[in-house]
Amino acid sequence: CHRAIGKSGDLTGYHWGLTRKRAILGWEAGQISS
């Protein structure tokens, strides 16, 4: 799941890479605040 984060709060592995994970999370954050 792209929403899973590590115990330290850092982004951890994602099947399609951390760049895509950051992009999805950023997009979702924009959708929630809009």
C-alpha positions, 0 to 999 in steps of 0.5 A: 500500500502506498500509504504505509510508512516506516516506524521512523516515519520515513517512506519505505519500499513501494513496488513501483518506487518511492518517486511514484509513492511520493507523487501519489501521496502528494496528489492525495494531500492536494485532493484532501485539502481542496 
